[in-house]
Amino acid sequence: MKISADNLLDRLRSNNPKADLDLVRMAFDYAQEAHAGQLRKSGDPYILHPLRTAEYLAGLRLPVPIVIAGLLHDVPEDTSVSLDQIRKDFGPDIAGMVEGVTKLSNIKYRGIIRYVENLRKMFVAMASDVRVILIKFADRKHNLETLDSLLPIKRQRIALESLEIYAPIASRLGMNEIKGQIEDLCFQHVLPQEYERVSALAKEAVSVRHSYVQRAQRAVEHDLRRAGIPVVGIEGRVKHLYSLYRKLQKRDQDISQIHDLIALRVIMADVAGCYAALGIIHNRWKPMQGRIKDYIAVPKTNGYRSLHTTVEGTHGETVEFQIRTREMHEQAERGIAAHWQYDEDGKRASAAVRTQLAWVRELADGLPAGRPNHEGNFLESLAALNVDVLQNRIFVFTPEGDVIDLPEGSTPVDFAYVIHSEIGDGCGGAKINDEMVSLDSRLQTGDVCEILVDRNRPGPNPDWIDFVKTSNARSHIRSHTRAKIASWAADEPSLPATPMELSRSGKKKVGRYSLPIIKVD
């Protein structure tokens, strides 16, 4: 079986005519010789895996050094060629990326403590060089595409691990396309029956909606031309199956309530054209209430920018439009990979990339190092990881207009602790969109939240632990409650000894008044 790097070289040449293709050819020959005689579980020559990994990286239009590291990523672990030899032959930068991927190769679920320890290693690696995780995404994607050759129990483990870790990380890095691909590849192995059901449901619904979506596309193109507004292009997008599955769970399995099964992406020349196109669309069709979202003025924390609107046709059909510039479209598809810039050595990330990675560095610093003495510490760290980092995000405003990024399902108490720990500890009430609400109310994207602070409040209510979503809020509530119990127990041993007893022991009622929100830089 003759395996060629021609397709990889063609992609790189198309992306950058000045790319050093000779070095890429050398890396391919190097990897092919190192893996000579090795076969995958599928029976294919092993070199196919690093080649497909490199091709995907080239498809993301990443620079040549990352692509070469993709070609070489399995050489030190699976062949007799050492990392030192790679460093000698290809330089320290490429060898450093290969080493980073090699260190992550053993992240597997083998008990909760070791799992969290390995997750910490992943985020430390990302914080030091995000290129490592880009290579790992490409590596994992091809492994998922070839899962059928593995035993069912191993397929299930790899798919579940990818669904719960790699896909959410891709989402946080703004890499929506790879996130959707990973989720769909995992879906069929984790929930095969649901995958078949949703696939059949989507196929039928798409066939019904396809014709009127095409009519809507032609109508928008006509209206934009007539108005003299330049448009780069309009393309359709069918929702990924796993995303559809999760949305169906929230809509009582009623696919007629899924308005973005097929979305039309309108690519405009500039931001002014985006808003002009939105006006043209609303002039023809009635927009659905609550379905207009301006992610250009208020981008998501992963950098996503676009205008969204869902409109109603004359016969009750609905179409979602996503309106963005070409640059925004690149960002939406490729996320952090779209903003990668380099110095002469190809190492430096742009300011946009460094900003996006702030949460990675915070997480790497926050997770405990080494093997723990107490399992509880690691379990809490894993809970924080799942709750705060790998969940869907919402964006809530302070009354002054500052944007607060929170995990989905957060409450005013979570919001208060993000603003400042003293605001959280003294939280006596809250308003959402100028209406008084209970403190366990769930916040939604676009809400304006105001915290009413009780200056005489002795601290957080221990019962809040039952509904807060963020690890930050949980940590403060637990810490204050433990300190209060310890203090009271020292003075009066007969006083309540548990958080639940403490919360029921009686509290002084005080009025509510507002404290100015502290702005977050």
Backbone torsions as a table, in degrees:
resi	resn	phi	psi	omega
1	MET	NA	114.8	-178.5
2	LYS	-86.0	124.8	-179.6
3	ILE	-114.9	129.0	-174.7
4	SER	-121.7	150.5	176.0
5	ALA	-95.1	12.5	-174.8
6	ASP	-59.1	-43.2	-179.0
7	ASN	-63.3	-41.7	177.5
8	LEU	-61.6	-45.6	-178.5
9	LEU	-65.4	-38.0	178.3
10	ASP	-63.0	-41.7	179.0
11	ARG	-63.1	-45.2	-179.4
12	LEU	-64.9	-40.2	179.5
13	ARG	-64.3	-38.5	178.8
14	SER	-66.7	-39.4	-179.7
15	ASN	-71.4	-39.8	-175.0
16	ASN	-150.6	98.1	-178.5
17	PRO	-58.2	-20.6	-177.7
18	LYS	-93.9	5.3	-177.4
19	ALA	-63.0	147.9	179.6
20	ASP	-80.2	84.0	-176.6
21	LEU	-73.1	-25.6	178.2
22	ASP	-61.8	-39.0	178.5
23	LEU	-67.6	-34.6	177.8
24	VAL	-67.5	-43.9	177.2
25	ARG	-59.0	-43.2	179.3
26	MET	-61.0	-43.2	-179.5
27	ALA	-65.0	-39.7	178.7
28	PHE	-63.7	-48.2	179.5
29	ASP	-61.2	-38.7	-180.0
30	TYR	-62.0	-49.0	-179.9
31	ALA	-67.1	-39.3	-179.7
32	GLN	-63.5	-41.0	178.3
33	GLU	-68.7	-41.1	-179.7
34	ALA	-63.2	-38.8	-177.6
35	HIS	-92.7	9.3	-176.9
36	ALA	-55.8	131.2	178.9
37	GLY	85.9	-9.6	179.3
38	GLN	-86.7	140.9	179.5
39	LEU	-122.5	150.2	171.8
40	ARG	-78.9	168.7	176.7
41	LYS	-59.8	-26.8	179.2
42	SER	-74.9	-11.9	-176.1
43	GLY	95.3	-6.7	178.7
44	ASP	-75.3	151.4	173.5
45	PRO	-56.8	139.4	-173.9
46	TYR	-61.3	-30.4	-175.9
47	ILE	-59.5	-20.6	178.7
48	LEU	-60.6	-35.6	-177.0
49	HIS	-66.6	-55.0	177.7
50	PRO	-63.5	-29.6	177.6
51	LEU	-66.4	-45.5	178.8
52	ARG	-65.5	-36.9	176.0
53	THR	-59.5	-46.6	-179.7
54	ALA	-66.3	-37.7	179.7
55	GLU	-64.3	-38.5	178.4
56	TYR	-66.6	-41.2	177.8
57	LEU	-62.3	-39.5	176.5
58	ALA	-65.1	-35.7	177.2
59	GLY	-64.4	-26.5	175.3
60	LEU	-80.7	0.5	-179.8
61	ARG	59.8	38.9	176.2
62	LEU	-84.2	155.7	-176.2
63	PRO	-64.6	161.3	-175.2
64	VAL	-56.0	-42.7	-179.4
65	PRO	-57.1	-37.0	178.2
66	ILE	-68.5	-40.2	179.2
67	VAL	-63.0	-42.7	178.8
68	ILE	-63.6	-42.1	176.7
69	ALA	-60.7	-34.8	175.6
70	GLY	-63.6	-39.1	177.7
71	LEU	-65.0	-33.9	-172.9
72	LEU	-100.2	2.9	-165.4
73	HIS	-63.8	-25.1	-179.1
74	ASP	-101.3	-2.3	-174.5
75	VAL	-61.4	-50.5	-177.3
76	PRO	-64.9	-32.7	-175.0
77	GLU	-81.5	-35.6	-169.7
78	ASP	-111.5	0.9	-179.2
79	THR	-134.5	178.8	-179.4
80	SER	-83.3	-4.4	180.0
81	VAL	-79.6	126.9	-176.0
82	SER	-86.2	163.5	175.2
83	LEU	-63.7	-35.8	177.8
84	ASP	-61.9	-37.3	178.9
85	GLN	-67.8	-39.7	176.6
86	ILE	-63.4	-40.7	178.2
87	ARG	-61.5	-39.8	-179.8
88	LYS	-68.8	-38.7	-174.0
89	ASP	-86.5	-29.4	-174.3
90	PHE	-123.5	-4.2	176.5
91	GLY	97.5	163.1	-174.9
92	PRO	-69.0	-29.5	-177.2
93	ASP	-67.5	-51.8	179.3
94	ILE	-64.2	-41.7	178.7
95	ALA	-62.2	-36.3	178.3
96	GLY	-63.2	-40.9	177.1
97	MET	-65.7	-43.2	178.7
98	VAL	-61.1	-42.1	178.5
99	GLU	-62.3	-41.1	179.2
100	GLY	-62.0	-41.6	178.7
101	VAL	-67.8	-39.9	179.7
102	THR	-60.3	-40.7	179.7
103	LYS	-64.1	-28.7	-178.7
104	LEU	-87.3	-5.6	-173.1
105	SER	-68.4	-19.0	-177.6
106	ASN	-100.4	15.6	177.1
107	ILE	-76.0	100.8	-179.3
108	LYS	-139.4	159.8	179.2
109	TYR	-82.1	106.4	176.3
110	ARG	-135.5	56.1	-177.7
111	GLY	100.9	146.1	-169.2
112	ILE	-63.2	-39.4	-175.6
113	ILE	-68.8	-48.7	-179.6
114	ARG	-64.5	-32.8	179.7
115	TYR	-62.4	-48.5	-179.5
116	VAL	-65.9	-37.6	177.9
117	GLU	-60.3	-41.7	179.3
118	ASN	-69.7	-36.1	176.8
119	LEU	-62.1	-40.0	177.4
120	ARG	-59.7	-43.2	179.0
121	LYS	-60.1	-38.7	179.6
122	MET	-61.7	-46.4	-176.4
123	PHE	-73.5	-31.0	173.6
124	VAL	-64.0	-42.4	178.4
125	ALA	-63.3	-42.0	178.6
126	MET	-63.2	-40.5	-177.9
127	ALA	-65.9	-34.1	-178.8
128	SER	-82.2	-32.2	179.5
129	ASP	-160.8	99.4	-175.8
130	VAL	-65.3	-18.1	178.5
131	ARG	-59.6	-28.1	179.1
132	VAL	-61.1	-43.2	-178.0
133	ILE	-72.5	-29.1	176.2
134	LEU	-64.1	-41.9	176.9
135	ILE	-65.7	-39.9	-179.3
136	LYS	-65.0	-37.1	175.5
137	PHE	-59.2	-47.0	-178.9
138	ALA	-63.9	-42.4	177.3
139	ASP	-60.6	-46.7	-177.8
140	ARG	-67.5	-38.2	-179.9
141	LYS	-59.3	-46.6	179.7
142	HIS	-67.8	-37.2	176.3
143	ASN	-60.7	-39.0	178.4
144	LEU	-67.7	-34.0	179.1
145	GLU	-68.3	-18.9	-177.3
146	THR	-116.9	24.3	-177.9
147	LEU	-66.2	-24.3	-175.0
148	ASP	-59.8	-21.9	-178.5
149	SER	-81.9	-5.4	-178.7
150	LEU	-97.6	164.9	175.9
151	LEU	-66.2	148.7	-176.1
152	PRO	-53.2	-41.7	-176.7
153	ILE	-66.7	-34.4	178.6
154	LYS	-75.0	-37.1	175.7
155	ARG	-57.9	-46.3	-178.2
156	GLN	-61.6	-44.3	-177.4
157	ARG	-64.7	-47.3	-177.9
158	ILE	-65.5	-41.3	-179.5
159	ALA	-65.4	-44.2	-179.2
160	LEU	-66.0	-42.4	177.8
161	GLU	-59.7	-41.9	-179.5
162	SER	-69.2	-39.2	-178.8
163	LEU	-66.5	-37.5	-174.0
164	GLU	-91.0	-18.0	-176.8
165	ILE	-119.2	-59.1	-171.7
166	TYR	-68.5	-43.0	-179.5
167	ALA	-63.3	-47.0	177.5
168	PRO	-63.0	-35.4	177.2
169	ILE	-64.7	-42.6	177.2
170	ALA	-59.0	-39.3	178.7
171	SER	-63.3	-45.8	179.9
172	ARG	-63.9	-26.6	177.5
173	LEU	-88.5	5.2	176.6
174	GLY	77.7	10.4	-176.1
175	MET	-91.0	74.6	-171.3
176	ASN	-66.3	-35.0	-177.3
177	GLU	-69.2	-47.5	178.6
178	ILE	-66.5	-34.2	176.0
179	LYS	-59.5	-49.0	179.6
180	GLY	-63.4	-38.3	179.3
181	GLN	-66.6	-44.3	179.1
182	ILE	-62.5	-44.7	-179.0
183	GLU	-61.4	-43.9	-178.4
184	ASP	-68.3	-37.9	177.7
185	LEU	-65.2	-35.0	179.0
186	CYS	-76.9	-38.2	-174.3
187	PHE	-52.2	-45.2	-175.1
188	GLN	-67.8	-19.7	179.1
189	HIS	-99.4	-32.3	-178.7
190	VAL	-78.4	-42.6	-178.5
191	LEU	-133.0	70.3	-173.3
192	PRO	-59.7	-38.8	-179.5
193	GLN	-68.8	-42.7	176.9
194	GLU	-65.0	-36.1	178.2
195	TYR	-60.6	-45.8	179.8
196	GLU	-64.7	-41.5	-179.1
197	ARG	-64.2	-48.3	-178.4
198	VAL	-67.3	-35.9	177.8
199	SER	-60.3	-46.5	-179.8
200	ALA	-65.8	-40.9	179.4
201	LEU	-62.9	-44.3	-179.2
202	ALA	-66.7	-41.7	-178.8
203	LYS	-59.6	-44.3	179.9
204	GLU	-66.7	-44.4	-177.7
205	ALA	-66.7	-38.9	179.7
206	VAL	-64.2	-40.6	-179.8
207	SER	-63.7	-34.9	179.0
208	VAL	-71.2	-41.6	-173.5
209	ARG	-86.0	-16.1	-171.6
210	HIS	-57.9	-42.7	-173.9
211	SER	-67.0	-44.0	-177.7
212	TYR	-75.9	-24.5	173.0
213	VAL	-67.5	-39.7	176.2
214	GLN	-62.5	-41.2	177.8
215	ARG	-62.7	-41.0	178.5
216	ALA	-63.2	-38.6	179.1
217	GLN	-62.9	-46.3	-179.8
218	ARG	-64.0	-38.5	-179.4
219	ALA	-65.6	-41.8	179.5
220	VAL	-66.7	-42.6	177.9
221	GLU	-58.8	-42.3	179.9
222	HIS	-64.6	-45.8	-177.9
223	ASP	-64.8	-39.9	179.8
224	LEU	-67.5	-40.7	177.7
225	ARG	-64.1	-43.6	-178.6
226	ARG	-64.1	-32.8	179.1
227	ALA	-83.1	-5.1	179.0
228	GLY	73.2	26.1	-179.8
229	ILE	-99.9	115.9	-177.9
230	PRO	-66.0	135.2	178.7
231	VAL	-124.7	134.2	-179.6
232	VAL	-74.8	-40.2	179.7
233	GLY	174.8	162.2	176.0
234	ILE	-131.7	127.4	-178.6
235	GLU	-136.4	153.2	178.5
236	GLY	-93.0	153.2	177.3
237	ARG	-138.3	123.4	176.7
238	VAL	-92.8	134.9	-176.1
239	LYS	-61.1	139.7	175.9
240	HIS	-62.6	147.4	-171.9
241	LEU	-64.9	-41.8	-178.5
242	TYR	-68.1	-37.9	175.6
243	SER	-62.2	-40.5	177.1
244	LEU	-63.9	-42.6	179.4
245	TYR	-58.1	-45.8	-179.2
246	ARG	-66.8	-35.5	179.5
247	LYS	-71.8	-36.0	177.4
248	LEU	-62.1	-34.7	178.0
249	GLN	-62.0	-31.7	179.9
250	LYS	-85.8	-12.9	-175.5
251	ARG	-116.3	28.7	177.9
252	ASP	54.6	34.8	177.1
253	GLN	62.6	20.0	-179.2
254	ASP	-94.6	101.6	-175.0
255	ILE	-69.9	-18.1	176.9
256	SER	-67.5	-18.0	178.4
257	GLN	-88.9	-1.0	178.6
258	ILE	-93.6	99.5	-172.8
259	HIS	-83.5	-14.8	-177.7
260	ASP	-111.3	28.4	175.8
261	LEU	-56.6	-45.6	170.8
262	ILE	-120.1	124.4	177.9
263	ALA	-117.7	147.3	174.9
264	LEU	-101.0	122.4	177.7
265	ARG	-96.9	117.2	-178.7
266	VAL	-102.4	112.2	-177.5
267	ILE	-98.3	118.5	-176.1
268	MET	-109.9	165.4	-175.9
269	ALA	-72.4	-33.2	-177.3
270	ASP	-153.3	176.7	-176.9
271	VAL	-64.5	-40.6	178.8
272	ALA	-59.0	-39.3	177.9
273	GLY	-64.4	-32.1	178.3
274	CYS	-62.7	-47.4	-179.2
275	TYR	-70.1	-33.1	176.4
276	ALA	-65.1	-41.7	178.8
277	ALA	-63.4	-38.3	177.7
278	LEU	-60.6	-42.1	178.4
279	GLY	-65.0	-40.2	178.6
280	ILE	-61.8	-43.8	-179.0
281	ILE	-64.7	-43.5	-179.3
282	HIS	-71.5	-22.2	176.4
283	ASN	-71.2	-30.1	-179.5
284	ARG	-89.2	-42.1	-175.5
285	TRP	-123.5	155.4	178.5
286	LYS	-81.9	123.7	177.9
287	PRO	-73.6	144.5	177.2
288	MET	-76.9	136.7	-178.8
289	GLN	-62.7	133.6	178.2
290	GLY	80.9	2.5	-176.8
291	ARG	-109.7	11.5	176.1
292	ILE	-99.9	120.2	-177.0
293	LYS	-129.8	127.6	-178.8
294	ASP	-106.4	89.9	176.7
295	TYR	-88.9	5.3	172.1
296	ILE	-82.7	-48.7	177.8
297	ALA	-68.5	-38.0	-179.8
298	VAL	-127.0	86.9	-178.1
299	PRO	-66.4	156.2	171.2
300	LYS	-69.6	161.4	-176.3
301	THR	-67.1	-19.6	176.5
302	ASN	-87.0	8.1	175.8
303	GLY	95.0	-3.3	-177.3
304	TYR	-64.9	130.3	178.2
305	ARG	-133.4	132.6	179.7
306	SER	-178.6	158.7	168.5
307	LEU	-100.3	133.5	177.3
308	HIS	-119.7	137.1	171.4
309	THR	-149.3	143.3	174.0
310	THR	-115.4	128.7	-176.3
311	VAL	-118.2	157.2	179.2
312	GLU	-104.8	128.9	177.1
313	GLY	-79.6	178.4	-176.5
314	THR	-67.5	-23.3	-178.5
315	HIS	-110.8	21.8	175.6
316	GLY	89.1	-4.8	179.0
317	GLU	-73.7	153.4	-179.1
318	THR	-121.0	146.8	177.1
319	VAL	-136.8	133.8	174.4
320	GLU	-97.0	136.0	174.6
321	PHE	-113.5	136.8	173.2
322	GLN	-119.5	116.3	-171.0
323	ILE	-114.0	125.6	-174.5
324	ARG	-157.9	164.7	173.2
325	THR	-82.2	170.9	178.5
326	ARG	-61.3	-41.0	179.3
327	GLU	-62.5	-42.8	177.6
328	MET	-63.3	-36.9	179.9
329	HIS	-65.5	-42.2	177.0
330	GLU	-60.7	-42.7	179.2
331	GLN	-64.2	-40.9	-178.7
332	ALA	-65.0	-36.4	-177.1
333	GLU	-82.9	-45.3	-170.3
334	ARG	-106.6	-10.4	175.9
335	GLY	57.1	-127.7	-175.0
336	ILE	-61.7	-27.1	179.8
337	ALA	-67.3	-24.1	-178.6
338	ALA	-76.1	-17.2	-175.6
339	HIS	-110.9	13.0	-175.6
340	TRP	-77.0	123.6	178.1
341	GLN	-126.6	155.5	-172.5
342	TYR	-132.6	151.7	167.5
343	ASP	-84.9	-167.8	-175.2
344	GLU	-62.2	-28.8	179.8
345	ASP	-90.7	-0.3	177.3
346	GLY	72.3	31.3	-172.7
347	LYS	-114.5	-21.9	-166.5
348	ARG	-94.3	132.3	175.5
349	ALA	-83.8	154.0	176.5
350	SER	-70.6	168.4	178.0
351	ALA	-60.2	-37.1	179.5
352	ALA	-62.2	-40.2	179.5
353	VAL	-67.1	-44.2	-179.1
354	ARG	-62.1	-37.5	177.7
355	THR	-64.5	-43.6	-179.7
356	GLN	-63.6	-27.9	-175.9
357	LEU	-88.5	2.8	-178.5
358	ALA	-57.7	-40.8	-178.3
359	TRP	-66.9	-30.0	178.2
360	VAL	-67.2	-45.3	-179.6
361	ARG	-64.1	-40.4	178.6
362	GLU	-61.7	-41.6	-179.1
363	LEU	-67.6	-44.1	179.6
364	ALA	-59.9	-38.7	179.2
365	ASP	-72.3	-29.8	-173.9
366	GLY	-84.0	-25.3	-179.0
367	LEU	-79.8	140.1	-177.4
368	PRO	-69.3	145.6	-179.9
369	ALA	-93.1	154.5	174.8
370	GLY	74.2	-179.5	178.9
371	ARG	-80.6	136.8	-172.8
372	PRO	-81.1	153.2	170.8
373	ASN	-82.5	-28.3	-178.3
374	HIS	-125.3	121.8	-177.9
375	GLU	-59.8	-31.3	-177.4
376	GLY	-58.4	-37.5	179.2
377	ASN	-59.6	-42.8	-178.6
378	PHE	-72.9	-36.1	178.0
379	LEU	-63.6	-40.2	177.4
380	GLU	-65.4	-37.6	178.5
381	SER	-64.5	-41.2	178.3
382	LEU	-65.5	-40.3	177.9
383	ALA	-61.3	-42.0	178.9
384	ALA	-62.4	-40.6	179.8
385	LEU	-61.0	-48.5	-177.1
386	ASN	-68.7	-37.6	-174.8
387	VAL	-77.1	-48.7	-168.2
388	ASP	-92.6	-29.0	-169.7
389	VAL	-107.5	-45.6	-170.9
390	LEU	-98.0	19.1	179.0
391	GLN	-105.4	164.1	173.6
392	ASN	-62.2	150.5	-174.8
393	ARG	-111.3	151.9	171.8
394	ILE	-124.1	162.8	-175.7
395	PHE	-129.7	114.1	-173.4
396	VAL	-118.8	143.5	-176.4
397	PHE	-100.1	145.1	165.2
398	THR	-80.6	165.3	177.3
399	PRO	-59.3	-23.2	178.9
400	GLU	-86.0	-2.7	176.7
401	GLY	97.0	2.5	175.8
402	ASP	-71.3	143.9	-178.7
403	VAL	-96.8	127.9	178.9
404	ILE	-112.9	124.6	-179.4
405	ASP	-92.5	124.4	-176.9
406	LEU	-136.6	156.2	172.4
407	PRO	-70.2	149.9	179.9
408	GLU	-56.7	137.8	-179.1
409	GLY	93.6	2.6	-179.2
410	SER	-68.5	158.0	-176.6
411	THR	-116.9	171.7	175.0
412	PRO	-56.4	-30.4	178.3
413	VAL	-66.3	-42.7	175.6
414	ASP	-59.6	-45.3	178.7
415	PHE	-57.7	-44.2	-177.6
416	ALA	-62.7	-41.1	-178.5
417	TYR	-71.6	-27.0	174.6
418	VAL	-67.8	-38.7	179.5
419	ILE	-62.7	-53.6	179.7
420	HIS	-170.9	145.5	-178.6
421	SER	-61.7	-34.2	179.6
422	GLU	-69.9	-33.0	175.6
423	ILE	-65.4	-41.1	178.1
424	GLY	-65.3	-47.4	-178.2
425	ASP	-61.2	-34.3	-177.0
426	GLY	-98.4	13.0	-176.5
427	CYS	-63.2	114.0	-178.9
428	GLY	-109.0	-12.8	-180.0
429	GLY	-178.5	175.0	-178.4
430	ALA	-153.1	151.4	171.1
431	LYS	-119.0	135.1	172.2
432	ILE	-117.4	118.8	-177.6
433	ASN	53.9	44.1	175.8
434	ASP	70.6	12.7	177.4
435	GLU	-116.2	133.4	177.4
436	MET	-64.0	135.5	-179.8
437	VAL	-136.4	164.4	174.5
438	SER	-75.6	156.3	-175.3
439	LEU	-70.7	-15.5	177.4
440	ASP	-94.5	11.4	178.2
441	SER	-65.4	147.0	179.9
442	ARG	-89.9	127.2	177.9
443	LEU	-79.4	152.0	178.4
444	GLN	-124.7	155.5	176.3
445	THR	-56.2	132.6	179.2
446	GLY	94.8	-10.7	178.7
447	ASP	-65.9	147.9	169.7
448	VAL	-105.4	119.5	-175.2
449	CYS	-114.0	131.8	175.9
450	GLU	-121.4	130.0	180.0
451	ILE	-96.6	130.5	176.5
452	LEU	-98.3	114.3	-171.4
453	VAL	-98.8	132.7	174.7
454	ASP	-98.7	105.6	-176.1
455	ARG	-65.1	-21.1	-179.1
456	ASN	-93.7	1.1	-177.4
457	ARG	-67.0	132.5	-177.5
458	PRO	-74.5	-9.7	-178.9
459	GLY	149.5	-177.8	-177.7
460	PRO	-67.3	152.1	175.7
461	ASN	-77.5	124.4	179.9
462	PRO	-56.6	-27.5	179.8
463	ASP	-66.2	-18.8	179.4
464	TRP	-59.8	-25.8	-177.8
465	ILE	-58.6	-22.5	-177.5
466	ASP	-74.2	-20.3	-175.7
467	PHE	-128.0	-11.1	180.0
468	VAL	-68.4	154.3	-173.2
469	LYS	-107.3	-32.3	-172.3
470	THR	-91.2	148.6	178.0
471	SER	-66.9	-29.6	178.8
472	ASN	-60.9	-48.5	178.6
473	ALA	-64.0	-44.5	-179.9
474	ARG	-58.9	-43.4	-177.9
475	SER	-61.5	-45.5	-179.2
476	HIS	-66.4	-42.0	-178.6
477	ILE	-64.3	-46.1	-179.7
478	ARG	-63.7	-44.5	-177.7
479	SER	-61.5	-45.6	-178.7
480	HIS	-66.6	-40.3	-178.6
481	THR	-65.6	-43.4	179.2
482	ARG	-62.5	-42.7	179.7
483	ALA	-63.4	-41.0	-179.9
484	LYS	-65.9	-42.0	179.4
485	ILE	-63.9	-44.1	-179.1
486	ALA	-63.0	-40.9	-179.3
487	SER	-65.8	-46.4	-178.6
488	TRP	-68.1	-39.1	-178.5
489	ALA	-64.9	-33.4	179.6
490	ALA	-67.2	-37.2	-178.0
491	ASP	-84.4	-41.1	-175.7
492	GLU	-136.5	92.2	-177.6
493	PRO	-57.3	-22.0	-177.8
494	SER	-82.8	-7.3	-178.7
495	LEU	-71.3	165.1	-176.4
496	PRO	-51.7	140.9	-175.4
497	ALA	-111.4	-3.4	-179.8
498	THR	-126.0	157.2	177.9
499	PRO	-57.3	-38.0	-178.5
500	MET	-66.8	-43.0	177.9
501	GLU	-65.0	-38.0	179.3
502	LEU	-61.5	-41.9	-176.6
503	SER	-68.5	-20.9	-177.1
504	ARG	-102.8	6.9	-172.7
505	SER	-84.4	0.9	177.6
506	GLY	102.1	135.8	-178.4
507	LYS	-136.8	151.6	176.8
508	LYS	-76.5	127.6	178.6
509	LYS	-84.0	134.4	179.6
510	VAL	-134.2	162.6	179.1
511	GLY	-76.4	170.6	178.1
512	ARG	-104.2	142.0	168.6
513	TYR	-150.5	158.2	-170.7
514	SER	-90.9	139.7	173.9
515	LEU	-112.1	135.1	-179.5
516	PRO	-54.7	135.4	179.6
517	ILE	-68.2	136.6	177.1
518	ILE	-83.9	126.4	-179.9
519	LYS	-73.4	143.1	179.0
520	VAL	-104.4	125.0	179.6
521	ASP	-73.0	NA	NA
